[in-house]
Amino acid sequence: MIMKRQLFKIFFSGLLMLTLSLVSTEAYSQCAMCRATVESNVGTGKTDSDSQVGAGLNTGILYLMLIPYVLIGTVGFLWYKSNKMKKAKVA
């Protein structure tokens, strides 16, 4: 019973973090170094493609942020499935 509660808490918190990272539109931000680099590169040239550099950088940052959550979720799911199979064999 306690194990089920712990698994539920872990699953719910992971699902909540994943949902918040996908839903929030205010999450488009950059680290200070990335922003300075993009501003200096965009400031030197005046082509139309420069406006897409910042948007692409923001998308890349969000992509890199999402990968650890997916990996942890996958490992957690496989661990849960493995424990469930072990308990089924014992019973």
PyMOL Python script that loads the backbone (N, CA, C, O; Angstrom):
from pymol import cmd

cmd.read_pdbstr("""\
ATOM      1  N   MET A   1       0.819  -1.192   0.000  1.00  0.00           N
ATOM      2  CA  MET A   1       0.000   0.000   0.000  1.00  0.00           C
ATOM      3  C   MET A   1       0.865   1.259   0.000  1.00  0.00           C
ATOM      4  O   MET A   1       0.589   2.214  -0.726  1.00  0.00           O
ATOM      5  N   ILE A   2       1.918   1.248   0.825  1.00  0.00           N
ATOM      6  CA  ILE A   2       2.804   2.404   0.890  1.00  0.00           C
ATOM      7  C   ILE A   2       3.558   2.556  -0.429  1.00  0.00           C
ATOM      8  O   ILE A   2       3.766   3.676  -0.896  1.00  0.00           O
ATOM      9  N   MET A   3       3.965   1.447  -1.029  1.00  0.00           N
ATOM     10  CA  MET A   3       4.692   1.490  -2.300  1.00  0.00           C
ATOM     11  C   MET A   3       3.820   2.076  -3.399  1.00  0.00           C
ATOM     12  O   MET A   3       4.307   2.837  -4.235  1.00  0.00           O
ATOM     13  N   LYS A   4       2.530   1.730  -3.407  1.00  0.00           N
ATOM     14  CA  LYS A   4       1.627   2.268  -4.417  1.00  0.00           C
ATOM     15  C   LYS A   4       1.488   3.773  -4.265  1.00  0.00           C
ATOM     16  O   LYS A   4       1.433   4.495  -5.261  1.00  0.00           O
ATOM     17  N   ARG A   5       1.432   4.250  -3.032  1.00  0.00           N
ATOM     18  CA  ARG A   5       1.334   5.696  -2.794  1.00  0.00           C
ATOM     19  C   ARG A   5       2.583   6.415  -3.270  1.00  0.00           C
ATOM     20  O   ARG A   5       2.506   7.480  -3.882  1.00  0.00           O
ATOM     21  N   GLN A   6       3.741   5.820  -2.982  1.00  0.00           N
ATOM     22  CA  GLN A   6       4.990   6.443  -3.412  1.00  0.00           C
ATOM     23  C   GLN A   6       5.073   6.472  -4.937  1.00  0.00           C
ATOM     24  O   GLN A   6       5.469   7.484  -5.516  1.00  0.00           O
ATOM     25  N   LEU A   7       4.707   5.387  -5.581  1.00  0.00           N
ATOM     26  CA  LEU A   7       4.728   5.359  -7.043  1.00  0.00           C
ATOM     27  C   LEU A   7       3.741   6.367  -7.616  1.00  0.00           C
ATOM     28  O   LEU A   7       4.036   7.027  -8.613  1.00  0.00           O
ATOM     29  N   PHE A   8       2.575   6.490  -6.995  1.00  0.00           N
ATOM     30  CA  PHE A   8       1.592   7.460  -7.460  1.00  0.00           C
ATOM     31  C   PHE A   8       2.131   8.877  -7.316  1.00  0.00           C
ATOM     32  O   PHE A   8       1.960   9.696  -8.219  1.00  0.00           O
ATOM     33  N   LYS A   9       2.778   9.178  -6.196  1.00  0.00           N
ATOM     34  CA  LYS A   9       3.339  10.516  -5.990  1.00  0.00           C
ATOM     35  C   LYS A   9       4.429  10.819  -7.012  1.00  0.00           C
ATOM     36  O   LYS A   9       4.476  11.917  -7.567  1.00  0.00           O
ATOM     37  N   ILE A  10       5.297   9.854  -7.260  1.00  0.00           N
ATOM     38  CA  ILE A  10       6.371  10.044  -8.233  1.00  0.00           C
ATOM     39  C   ILE A  10       5.782  10.227  -9.631  1.00  0.00           C
ATOM     40  O   ILE A  10       6.186  11.129 -10.365  1.00  0.00           O
ATOM     41  N   PHE A  11       4.845   9.384  -9.991  1.00  0.00           N
ATOM     42  CA  PHE A  11       4.226   9.480 -11.314  1.00  0.00           C
ATOM     43  C   PHE A  11       3.483  10.795 -11.471  1.00  0.00           C
ATOM     44  O   PHE A  11       3.606  11.451 -12.505  1.00  0.00           O
ATOM     45  N   PHE A  12       2.714  11.193 -10.464  1.00  0.00           N
ATOM     46  CA  PHE A  12       1.940  12.424 -10.543  1.00  0.00           C
ATOM     47  C   PHE A  12       2.851  13.641 -10.628  1.00  0.00           C
ATOM     48  O   PHE A  12       2.578  14.555 -11.406  1.00  0.00           O
ATOM     49  N   SER A  13       3.929  13.674  -9.847  1.00  0.00           N
ATOM     50  CA  SER A  13       4.828  14.826  -9.906  1.00  0.00           C
ATOM     51  C   SER A  13       5.541  14.894 -11.253  1.00  0.00           C
ATOM     52  O   SER A  13       5.730  15.985 -11.792  1.00  0.00           O
ATOM     53  N   GLY A  14       5.936  13.756 -11.800  1.00  0.00           N
ATOM     54  CA  GLY A  14       6.560  13.753 -13.121  1.00  0.00           C
ATOM     55  C   GLY A  14       5.594  14.195 -14.202  1.00  0.00           C
ATOM     56  O   GLY A  14       5.959  14.956 -15.098  1.00  0.00           O
ATOM     57  N   LEU A  15       4.360  13.716 -14.117  1.00  0.00           N
ATOM     58  CA  LEU A  15       3.347  14.115 -15.085  1.00  0.00           C
ATOM     59  C   LEU A  15       3.044  15.604 -14.975  1.00  0.00           C
ATOM     60  O   LEU A  15       2.849  16.275 -15.988  1.00  0.00           O
ATOM     61  N   LEU A  16       3.003  16.117 -13.765  1.00  0.00           N
ATOM     62  CA  LEU A  16       2.755  17.539 -13.551  1.00  0.00           C
ATOM     63  C   LEU A  16       3.881  18.384 -14.132  1.00  0.00           C
ATOM     64  O   LEU A  16       3.623  19.398 -14.781  1.00  0.00           O
ATOM     65  N   MET A  17       5.131  17.976 -13.903  1.00  0.00           N
ATOM     66  CA  MET A  17       6.263  18.721 -14.450  1.00  0.00           C
ATOM     67  C   MET A  17       6.250  18.698 -15.972  1.00  0.00           C
ATOM     68  O   MET A  17       6.500  19.717 -16.616  1.00  0.00           O
ATOM     69  N   LEU A  18       5.958  17.539 -16.543  1.00  0.00           N
ATOM     70  CA  LEU A  18       5.902  17.430 -17.994  1.00  0.00           C
ATOM     71  C   LEU A  18       4.798  18.301 -18.563  1.00  0.00           C
ATOM     72  O   LEU A  18       5.004  18.985 -19.566  1.00  0.00           O
ATOM     73  N   THR A  19       3.635  18.286 -17.939  1.00  0.00           N
ATOM     74  CA  THR A  19       2.513  19.093 -18.402  1.00  0.00           C
ATOM     75  C   THR A  19       2.838  20.569 -18.314  1.00  0.00           C
ATOM     76  O   THR A  19       2.553  21.320 -19.246  1.00  0.00           O
ATOM     77  N   LEU A  20       3.428  20.997 -17.212  1.00  0.00           N
ATOM     78  CA  LEU A  20       3.760  22.407 -17.055  1.00  0.00           C
ATOM     79  C   LEU A  20       4.812  22.855 -18.062  1.00  0.00           C
ATOM     80  O   LEU A  20       4.770  23.989 -18.539  1.00  0.00           O
ATOM     81  N   SER A  21       5.751  21.978 -18.388  1.00  0.00           N
ATOM     82  CA  SER A  21       6.782  22.368 -19.350  1.00  0.00           C
ATOM     83  C   SER A  21       6.229  22.446 -20.769  1.00  0.00           C
ATOM     84  O   SER A  21       6.757  23.194 -21.591  1.00  0.00           O
ATOM     85  N   LEU A  22       5.187  21.695 -21.067  1.00  0.00           N
ATOM     86  CA  LEU A  22       4.614  21.732 -22.414  1.00  0.00           C
ATOM     87  C   LEU A  22       3.554  22.820 -22.571  1.00  0.00           C
ATOM     88  O   LEU A  22       3.384  23.358 -23.665  1.00  0.00           O
ATOM     89  N   VAL A  23       2.848  23.148 -21.508  1.00  0.00           N
ATOM     90  CA  VAL A  23       1.718  24.060 -21.596  1.00  0.00           C
ATOM     91  C   VAL A  23       2.142  25.509 -21.471  1.00  0.00           C
ATOM     92  O   VAL A  23       1.571  26.374 -22.136  1.00  0.00           O
ATOM     93  N   SER A  24       3.102  25.787 -20.660  1.00  0.00           N
ATOM     94  CA  SER A  24       3.462  27.169 -20.362  1.00  0.00           C
ATOM     95  C   SER A  24       4.075  27.852 -21.578  1.00  0.00           C
ATOM     96  O   SER A  24       5.069  27.378 -22.129  1.00  0.00           O
ATOM     97  N   THR A  25       3.485  28.958 -21.992  1.00  0.00           N
ATOM     98  CA  THR A  25       4.042  29.714 -23.109  1.00  0.00           C
ATOM     99  C   THR A  25       5.057  30.729 -22.629  1.00  0.00           C
ATOM    100  O   THR A  25       5.843  31.240 -23.426  1.00  0.00           O
ATOM    101  N   GLU A  26       5.054  31.031 -21.332  1.00  0.00           N
ATOM    102  CA  GLU A  26       6.029  31.960 -20.785  1.00  0.00           C
ATOM    103  C   GLU A  26       7.381  31.293 -20.547  1.00  0.00           C
ATOM    104  O   GLU A  26       8.304  31.939 -20.049  1.00  0.00           O
ATOM    105  N   ALA A  27       7.512  30.039 -20.886  1.00  0.00           N
ATOM    106  CA  ALA A  27       8.750  29.316 -20.662  1.00  0.00           C
ATOM    107  C   ALA A  27       9.805  29.653 -21.717  1.00  0.00           C
ATOM    108  O   ALA A  27      10.936  29.174 -21.627  1.00  0.00           O
ATOM    109  N   TYR A  28       9.458  30.459 -22.706  1.00  0.00           N
ATOM    110  CA  TYR A  28      10.429  30.833 -23.719  1.00  0.00           C
ATOM    111  C   TYR A  28      11.383  31.874 -23.150  1.00  0.00           C
ATOM    112  O   TYR A  28      11.110  33.074 -23.192  1.00  0.00           O
ATOM    113  N   SER A  29      12.480  31.409 -22.628  1.00  0.00           N
ATOM    114  CA  SER A  29      13.489  32.320 -22.114  1.00  0.00           C
ATOM    115  C   SER A  29      14.858  31.753 -22.462  1.00  0.00           C
ATOM    116  O   SER A  29      14.987  30.598 -22.870  1.00  0.00           O
ATOM    117  N   GLN A  30      15.851  32.570 -22.296  1.00  0.00           N
ATOM    118  CA  GLN A  30      17.190  32.153 -22.646  1.00  0.00           C
ATOM    119  C   GLN A  30      18.106  32.419 -21.469  1.00  0.00           C
ATOM    120  O   GLN A  30      17.837  33.284 -20.636  1.00  0.00           O
ATOM    121  N   CYS A  31      19.181  31.673 -21.413  1.00  0.00           N
ATOM    122  CA  CYS A  31      20.192  31.976 -20.403  1.00  0.00           C
ATOM    123  C   CYS A  31      20.900  33.261 -20.822  1.00  0.00           C
ATOM    124  O   CYS A  31      20.820  33.672 -21.979  1.00  0.00           O
ATOM    125  N   ALA A  32      21.575  33.875 -19.899  1.00  0.00           N
ATOM    126  CA  ALA A  32      22.194  35.174 -20.160  1.00  0.00           C
ATOM    127  C   ALA A  32      23.248  35.097 -21.266  1.00  0.00           C
ATOM    128  O   ALA A  32      23.343  35.997 -22.101  1.00  0.00           O
ATOM    129  N   MET A  33      24.032  34.028 -21.270  1.00  0.00           N
ATOM    130  CA  MET A  33      25.083  33.917 -22.284  1.00  0.00           C
ATOM    131  C   MET A  33      24.486  33.683 -23.672  1.00  0.00           C
ATOM    132  O   MET A  33      24.954  34.253 -24.658  1.00  0.00           O
ATOM    133  N   CYS A  34      23.455  32.844 -23.745  1.00  0.00           N
ATOM    134  CA  CYS A  34      22.818  32.586 -25.037  1.00  0.00           C
ATOM    135  C   CYS A  34      22.186  33.859 -25.583  1.00  0.00           C
ATOM    136  O   CYS A  34      22.304  34.166 -26.769  1.00  0.00           O
ATOM    137  N   ARG A  35      21.528  34.581 -24.720  1.00  0.00           N
ATOM    138  CA  ARG A  35      20.868  35.818 -25.156  1.00  0.00           C
ATOM    139  C   ARG A  35      21.886  36.829 -25.657  1.00  0.00           C
ATOM    140  O   ARG A  35      21.669  37.463 -26.690  1.00  0.00           O
ATOM    141  N   ALA A  36      22.993  36.988 -24.941  1.00  0.00           N
ATOM    142  CA  ALA A  36      24.028  37.938 -25.363  1.00  0.00           C
ATOM    143  C   ALA A  36      24.618  37.540 -26.712  1.00  0.00           C
ATOM    144  O   ALA A  36      24.875  38.397 -27.558  1.00  0.00           O
ATOM    145  N   THR A  37      24.830  36.258 -26.909  1.00  0.00           N
ATOM    146  CA  THR A  37      25.379  35.784 -28.180  1.00  0.00           C
ATOM    147  C   THR A  37      24.418  36.057 -29.330  1.00  0.00           C
ATOM    148  O   THR A  37      24.832  36.536 -30.387  1.00  0.00           O
ATOM    149  N   VAL A  38      23.151  35.759 -29.132  1.00  0.00           N
ATOM    150  CA  VAL A  38      22.157  35.975 -30.183  1.00  0.00           C
ATOM    151  C   VAL A  38      22.006  37.461 -30.478  1.00  0.00           C
ATOM    152  O   VAL A  38      21.924  37.853 -31.642  1.00  0.00           O
ATOM    153  N   GLU A  39      21.969  38.291 -29.445  1.00  0.00           N
ATOM    154  CA  GLU A  39      21.827  39.730 -29.660  1.00  0.00           C
ATOM    155  C   GLU A  39      23.014  40.303 -30.427  1.00  0.00           C
ATOM    156  O   GLU A  39      22.840  41.161 -31.292  1.00  0.00           O
ATOM    157  N   SER A  40      24.221  39.831 -30.111  1.00  0.00           N
ATOM    158  CA  SER A  40      25.391  40.353 -30.820  1.00  0.00           C
ATOM    159  C   SER A  40      25.420  39.876 -32.273  1.00  0.00           C
ATOM    160  O   SER A  40      25.817  40.622 -33.168  1.00  0.00           O
ATOM    161  N   ASN A  41      24.993  38.618 -32.503  1.00  0.00           N
ATOM    162  CA  ASN A  41      24.972  38.106 -33.875  1.00  0.00           C
ATOM    163  C   ASN A  41      23.881  38.755 -34.702  1.00  0.00           C
ATOM    164  O   ASN A  41      24.097  39.071 -35.872  1.00  0.00           O
ATOM    165  N   VAL A  42      22.721  38.957 -34.119  1.00  0.00           N
ATOM    166  CA  VAL A  42      21.610  39.565 -34.839  1.00  0.00           C
ATOM    167  C   VAL A  42      21.886  41.042 -35.064  1.00  0.00           C
ATOM    168  O   VAL A  42      21.497  41.594 -36.093  1.00  0.00           O
ATOM    169  N   GLY A  43      22.553  41.690 -34.114  1.00  0.00           N
ATOM    170  CA  GLY A  43      22.839  43.118 -34.228  1.00  0.00           C
ATOM    171  C   GLY A  43      23.823  43.452 -35.338  1.00  0.00           C
ATOM    172  O   GLY A  43      23.800  44.567 -35.859  1.00  0.00           O
ATOM    173  N   THR A  44      24.679  42.520 -35.710  1.00  0.00           N
ATOM    174  CA  THR A  44      25.677  42.800 -36.738  1.00  0.00           C
ATOM    175  C   THR A  44      25.136  42.651 -38.150  1.00  0.00           C
ATOM    176  O   THR A  44      25.573  43.362 -39.055  1.00  0.00           O
ATOM    177  N   GLY A  45      24.201  41.747 -38.352  1.00  0.00           N
ATOM    178  CA  GLY A  45      23.629  41.540 -39.681  1.00  0.00           C
ATOM    179  C   GLY A  45      22.163  41.904 -39.695  1.00  0.00           C
ATOM    180  O   GLY A  45      21.492  41.830 -38.666  1.00  0.00           O
ATOM    181  N   LYS A  46      21.655  42.302 -40.867  1.00  0.00           N
ATOM    182  CA  LYS A  46      20.251  42.711 -40.949  1.00  0.00           C
ATOM    183  C   LYS A  46      19.512  41.911 -42.018  1.00  0.00           C
ATOM    184  O   LYS A  46      18.920  42.474 -42.939  1.00  0.00           O
ATOM    185  N   THR A  47      19.561  40.592 -41.878  1.00  0.00           N
ATOM    186  CA  THR A  47      18.826  39.753 -42.816  1.00  0.00           C
ATOM    187  C   THR A  47      17.551  39.271 -42.164  1.00  0.00           C
ATOM    188  O   THR A  47      17.420  39.309 -40.940  1.00  0.00           O
ATOM    189  N   ASP A  48      16.604  38.813 -42.979  1.00  0.00           N
ATOM    190  CA  ASP A  48      15.330  38.330 -42.449  1.00  0.00           C
ATOM    191  C   ASP A  48      15.483  37.039 -41.652  1.00  0.00           C
ATOM    192  O   ASP A  48      14.665  36.755 -40.777  1.00  0.00           O
ATOM    193  N   SER A  49      16.507  36.262 -41.940  1.00  0.00           N
ATOM    194  CA  SER A  49      16.675  34.989 -41.242  1.00  0.00           C
ATOM    195  C   SER A  49      17.144  35.184 -39.806  1.00  0.00           C
ATOM    196  O   SER A  49      17.032  34.264 -38.995  1.00  0.00           O
ATOM    197  N   ASP A  50      17.668  36.366 -39.473  1.00  0.00           N
ATOM    198  CA  ASP A  50      18.147  36.609 -38.115  1.00  0.00           C
ATOM    199  C   ASP A  50      17.015  36.596 -37.097  1.00  0.00           C
ATOM    200  O   ASP A  50      17.226  36.224 -35.943  1.00  0.00           O
ATOM    201  N   SER A  51      15.822  36.997 -37.508  1.00  0.00           N
ATOM    202  CA  SER A  51      14.706  37.000 -36.570  1.00  0.00           C
ATOM    203  C   SER A  51      14.312  35.580 -36.175  1.00  0.00           C
ATOM    204  O   SER A  51      13.711  35.375 -35.120  1.00  0.00           O
ATOM    205  N   GLN A  52      14.640  34.616 -37.000  1.00  0.00           N
ATOM    206  CA  GLN A  52      14.317  33.227 -36.708  1.00  0.00           C
ATOM    207  C   GLN A  52      15.361  32.570 -35.815  1.00  0.00           C
ATOM    208  O   GLN A  52      15.123  31.494 -35.266  1.00  0.00           O
ATOM    209  N   VAL A  53      16.517  33.214 -35.670  1.00  0.00           N
ATOM    210  CA  VAL A  53      17.583  32.631 -34.856  1.00  0.00           C
ATOM    211  C   VAL A  53      17.152  32.563 -33.395  1.00  0.00           C
ATOM    212  O   VAL A  53      17.347  31.537 -32.742  1.00  0.00           O
ATOM    213  N   GLY A  54      16.573  33.636 -32.875  1.00  0.00           N
ATOM    214  CA  GLY A  54      16.137  33.652 -31.480  1.00  0.00           C
ATOM    215  C   GLY A  54      15.044  32.642 -31.214  1.00  0.00           C
ATOM    216  O   GLY A  54      15.056  31.976 -30.179  1.00  0.00           O
ATOM    217  N   ALA A  55      14.094  32.514 -32.133  1.00  0.00           N
ATOM    218  CA  ALA A  55      13.006  31.541 -31.962  1.00  0.00           C
ATOM    219  C   ALA A  55      13.552  30.116 -31.997  1.00  0.00           C
ATOM    220  O   ALA A  55      13.121  29.262 -31.221  1.00  0.00           O
ATOM    221  N   GLY A  56      14.490  29.865 -32.887  1.00  0.00           N
ATOM    222  CA  GLY A  56      15.103  28.535 -32.959  1.00  0.00           C
ATOM    223  C   GLY A  56      15.905  28.210 -31.717  1.00  0.00           C
ATOM    224  O   GLY A  56      15.920  27.067 -31.259  1.00  0.00           O
ATOM    225  N   LEU A  57      16.573  29.216 -31.170  1.00  0.00           N
ATOM    226  CA  LEU A  57      17.341  29.008 -29.951  1.00  0.00           C
ATOM    227  C   LEU A  57      16.418  28.695 -28.783  1.00  0.00           C
ATOM    228  O   LEU A  57      16.716  27.813 -27.978  1.00  0.00           O
ATOM    229  N   ASN A  58      15.306  29.406 -28.682  1.00  0.00           N
ATOM    230  CA  ASN A  58      14.337  29.130 -27.617  1.00  0.00           C
ATOM    231  C   ASN A  58      13.779  27.720 -27.727  1.00  0.00           C
ATOM    232  O   ASN A  58      13.647  27.025 -26.720  1.00  0.00           O
ATOM    233  N   THR A  59      13.453  27.297 -28.924  1.00  0.00           N
ATOM    234  CA  THR A  59      12.932  25.944 -29.134  1.00  0.00           C
ATOM    235  C   THR A  59      13.983  24.905 -28.761  1.00  0.00           C
ATOM    236  O   THR A  59      13.658  23.877 -28.167  1.00  0.00           O
ATOM    237  N   GLY A  60      15.229  25.166 -29.102  1.00  0.00           N
ATOM    238  CA  GLY A  60      16.312  24.252 -28.752  1.00  0.00           C
ATOM    239  C   GLY A  60      16.498  24.123 -27.255  1.00  0.00           C
ATOM    240  O   GLY A  60      16.749  23.030 -26.749  1.00  0.00           O
ATOM    241  N   ILE A  61      16.376  25.236 -26.542  1.00  0.00           N
ATOM    242  CA  ILE A  61      16.504  25.205 -25.087  1.00  0.00           C
ATOM    243  C   ILE A  61      15.376  24.379 -24.485  1.00  0.00           C
ATOM    244  O   ILE A  61      15.616  23.573 -23.586  1.00  0.00           O
ATOM    245  N   LEU A  62      14.156  24.565 -24.962  1.00  0.00           N
ATOM    246  CA  LEU A  62      13.033  23.779 -24.450  1.00  0.00           C
ATOM    247  C   LEU A  62      13.198  22.296 -24.777  1.00  0.00           C
ATOM    248  O   LEU A  62      12.855  21.439 -23.963  1.00  0.00           O
ATOM    249  N   TYR A  63      13.714  21.997 -25.948  1.00  0.00           N
ATOM    250  CA  TYR A  63      13.958  20.611 -26.344  1.00  0.00           C
ATOM    251  C   TYR A  63      14.967  19.961 -25.400  1.00  0.00           C
ATOM    252  O   TYR A  63      14.765  18.836 -24.945  1.00  0.00           O
ATOM    253  N   LEU A  64      16.051  20.676 -25.111  1.00  0.00           N
ATOM    254  CA  LEU A  64      17.065  20.138 -24.208  1.00  0.00           C
ATOM    255  C   LEU A  64      16.533  19.988 -22.783  1.00  0.00           C
ATOM    256  O   LEU A  64      16.957  19.093 -22.051  1.00  0.00           O
ATOM    257  N   MET A  65      15.612  20.858 -22.392  1.00  0.00           N
ATOM    258  CA  MET A  65      15.027  20.771 -21.063  1.00  0.00           C
ATOM    259  C   MET A  65      14.096  19.563 -20.945  1.00  0.00           C
ATOM    260  O   MET A  65      13.981  18.984 -19.864  1.00  0.00           O
ATOM    261  N   LEU A  66      13.440  19.178 -22.015  1.00  0.00           N
ATOM    262  CA  LEU A  66      12.452  18.111 -21.990  1.00  0.00           C
ATOM    263  C   LEU A  66      13.081  16.722 -21.962  1.00  0.00           C
ATOM    264  O   LEU A  66      12.488  15.794 -21.413  1.00  0.00           O
ATOM    265  N   ILE A  67      14.243  16.566 -22.529  1.00  0.00           N
ATOM    266  CA  ILE A  67      14.881  15.250 -22.653  1.00  0.00           C
ATOM    267  C   ILE A  67      15.090  14.553 -21.302  1.00  0.00           C
ATOM    268  O   ILE A  67      14.774  13.368 -21.199  1.00  0.00           O
ATOM    269  N   PRO A  68      15.603  15.221 -20.264  1.00  0.00           N
ATOM    270  CA  PRO A  68      15.767  14.516 -18.986  1.00  0.00           C
ATOM    271  C   PRO A  68      14.447  14.011 -18.406  1.00  0.00           C
ATOM    272  O   PRO A  68      14.413  12.931 -17.816  1.00  0.00           O
ATOM    273  N   TYR A  69      13.356  14.771 -18.561  1.00  0.00           N
ATOM    274  CA  TYR A  69      12.067  14.326 -18.054  1.00  0.00           C
ATOM    275  C   TYR A  69      11.593  13.070 -18.786  1.00  0.00           C
ATOM    276  O   TYR A  69      11.038  12.163 -18.165  1.00  0.00           O
ATOM    277  N   VAL A  70      11.803  13.016 -20.074  1.00  0.00           N
ATOM    278  CA  VAL A  70      11.406  11.841 -20.847  1.00  0.00           C
ATOM    279  C   VAL A  70      12.240  10.631 -20.428  1.00  0.00           C
ATOM    280  O   VAL A  70      11.710   9.531 -20.270  1.00  0.00           O
ATOM    281  N   LEU A  71      13.535  10.836 -20.251  1.00  0.00           N
ATOM    282  CA  LEU A  71      14.401   9.727 -19.845  1.00  0.00           C
ATOM    283  C   LEU A  71      14.040   9.220 -18.456  1.00  0.00           C
ATOM    284  O   LEU A  71      13.961   8.010 -18.243  1.00  0.00           O
ATOM    285  N   ILE A  72      13.820  10.126 -17.510  1.00  0.00           N
ATOM    286  CA  ILE A  72      13.458   9.714 -16.154  1.00  0.00           C
ATOM    287  C   ILE A  72      12.104   9.010 -16.156  1.00  0.00           C
ATOM    288  O   ILE A  72      11.920   8.016 -15.454  1.00  0.00           O
ATOM    289  N   GLY A  73      11.166   9.516 -16.933  1.00  0.00           N
ATOM    290  CA  GLY A  73       9.862   8.870 -17.032  1.00  0.00           C
ATOM    291  C   GLY A  73       9.953   7.474 -17.613  1.00  0.00           C
ATOM    292  O   GLY A  73       9.268   6.564 -17.146  1.00  0.00           O
ATOM    293  N   THR A  74      10.786   7.290 -18.622  1.00  0.00           N
ATOM    294  CA  THR A  74      10.961   5.980 -19.237  1.00  0.00           C
ATOM    295  C   THR A  74      11.586   4.994 -18.261  1.00  0.00           C
ATOM    296  O   THR A  74      11.128   3.858 -18.137  1.00  0.00           O
ATOM    297  N   VAL A  75      12.635   5.430 -17.568  1.00  0.00           N
ATOM    298  CA  VAL A  75      13.280   4.559 -16.585  1.00  0.00           C
ATOM    299  C   VAL A  75      12.302   4.216 -15.466  1.00  0.00           C
ATOM    300  O   VAL A  75      12.248   3.066 -15.029  1.00  0.00           O
ATOM    301  N   GLY A  76      11.536   5.185 -15.002  1.00  0.00           N
ATOM    302  CA  GLY A  76      10.550   4.939 -13.961  1.00  0.00           C
ATOM    303  C   GLY A  76       9.489   3.950 -14.404  1.00  0.00           C
ATOM    304  O   GLY A  76       9.106   3.063 -13.641  1.00  0.00           O
ATOM    305  N   PHE A  77       9.015   4.098 -15.631  1.00  0.00           N
ATOM    306  CA  PHE A  77       8.008   3.179 -16.155  1.00  0.00           C
ATOM    307  C   PHE A  77       8.558   1.763 -16.268  1.00  0.00           C
ATOM    308  O   PHE A  77       7.886   0.804 -15.890  1.00  0.00           O
ATOM    309  N   LEU A  78       9.774   1.627 -16.788  1.00  0.00           N
ATOM    310  CA  LEU A  78      10.376   0.301 -16.915  1.00  0.00           C
ATOM    311  C   LEU A  78      10.626  -0.320 -15.544  1.00  0.00           C
ATOM    312  O   LEU A  78      10.450  -1.526 -15.375  1.00  0.00           O
ATOM    313  N   TRP A  79      11.032   0.480 -14.570  1.00  0.00           N
ATOM    314  CA  TRP A  79      11.237  -0.006 -13.211  1.00  0.00           C
ATOM    315  C   TRP A  79       9.919  -0.490 -12.616  1.00  0.00           C
ATOM    316  O   TRP A  79       9.862  -1.552 -11.996  1.00  0.00           O
ATOM    317  N   TYR A  80       8.869   0.291 -12.808  1.00  0.00           N
ATOM    318  CA  TYR A  80       7.548  -0.089 -12.302  1.00  0.00           C
ATOM    319  C   TYR A  80       7.071  -1.384 -12.946  1.00  0.00           C
ATOM    320  O   TYR A  80       6.551  -2.268 -12.265  1.00  0.00           O
ATOM    321  N   LYS A  81       7.248  -1.494 -14.248  1.00  0.00           N
ATOM    322  CA  LYS A  81       6.817  -2.687 -14.968  1.00  0.00           C
ATOM    323  C   LYS A  81       7.611  -3.910 -14.516  1.00  0.00           C
ATOM    324  O   LYS A  81       7.054  -4.998 -14.373  1.00  0.00           O
ATOM    325  N   SER A  82       8.905  -3.732 -14.292  1.00  0.00           N
ATOM    326  CA  SER A  82       9.750  -4.827 -13.827  1.00  0.00           C
ATOM    327  C   SER A  82       9.320  -5.298 -12.438  1.00  0.00           C
ATOM    328  O   SER A  82       9.223  -6.499 -12.188  1.00  0.00           O
ATOM    329  N   ASN A  83       9.065  -4.353 -11.541  1.00  0.00           N
ATOM    330  CA  ASN A  83       8.610  -4.724 -10.196  1.00  0.00           C
ATOM    331  C   ASN A  83       7.259  -5.421 -10.233  1.00  0.00           C
ATOM    332  O   ASN A  83       7.015  -6.345  -9.457  1.00  0.00           O
ATOM    333  N   LYS A  84       6.396  -4.993 -11.114  1.00  0.00           N
ATOM    334  CA  LYS A  84       5.077  -5.600 -11.237  1.00  0.00           C
ATOM    335  C   LYS A  84       5.210  -7.052 -11.712  1.00  0.00           C
ATOM    336  O   LYS A  84       4.498  -7.932 -11.227  1.00  0.00           O
ATOM    337  N   MET A  85       6.123  -7.300 -12.661  1.00  0.00           N
ATOM    338  CA  MET A  85       6.339  -8.670 -13.152  1.00  0.00           C
ATOM    339  C   MET A  85       6.933  -9.561 -12.066  1.00  0.00           C
ATOM    340  O   MET A  85       6.560 -10.727 -11.939  1.00  0.00           O
ATOM    341  N   LYS A  86       7.867  -9.005 -11.276  1.00  0.00           N
ATOM    342  CA  LYS A  86       8.471  -9.784 -10.192  1.00  0.00           C
ATOM    343  C   LYS A  86       7.435 -10.170  -9.160  1.00  0.00           C
ATOM    344  O   LYS A  86       7.436 -11.300  -8.672  1.00  0.00           O
ATOM    345  N   LYS A  87       6.547  -9.245  -8.819  1.00  0.00           N
ATOM    346  CA  LYS A  87       5.492  -9.542  -7.842  1.00  0.00           C
ATOM    347  C   LYS A  87       4.512 -10.567  -8.387  1.00  0.00           C
ATOM    348  O   LYS A  87       3.983 -11.382  -7.631  1.00  0.00           O
ATOM    349  N   ALA A  88       4.262 -10.534  -9.696  1.00  0.00           N
ATOM    350  CA  ALA A  88       3.352 -11.500 -10.305  1.00  0.00           C
ATOM    351  C   ALA A  88       3.956 -12.901 -10.281  1.00  0.00           C
ATOM    352  O   ALA A  88       3.229 -13.877 -10.100  1.00  0.00           O
ATOM    353  N   LYS A  89       5.268 -13.019 -10.460  1.00  0.00           N
ATOM    354  CA  LYS A  89       5.936 -14.312 -10.428  1.00  0.00           C
ATOM    355  C   LYS A  89       5.951 -14.894  -9.017  1.00  0.00           C
ATOM    356  O   LYS A  89       5.822 -16.105  -8.839  1.00  0.00           O
ATOM    357  N   VAL A  90       6.108 -14.034  -8.023  1.00  0.00           N
ATOM    358  CA  VAL A  90       6.149 -14.482  -6.632  1.00  0.00           C
ATOM    359  C   VAL A  90       4.774 -14.972  -6.183  1.00  0.00           C
ATOM    360  O   VAL A  90       4.673 -15.974  -5.474  1.00  0.00           O
ATOM    361  N   ALA A  91       3.732 -14.281  -6.587  1.00  0.00           N
ATOM    362  CA  ALA A  91       2.374 -14.624  -6.141  1.00  0.00           C
ATOM    363  C   ALA A  91       1.784 -15.795  -6.870  1.00  0.00           C
ATOM    364  O   ALA A  91       0.650 -16.188  -6.593  1.00  0.00           O
TER     365      ALA A  91
END
""", "prot")
cmd.dss("prot")
cmd.show_as("cartoon", "prot")
cmd.util.cbc("prot")
cmd.orient("prot")
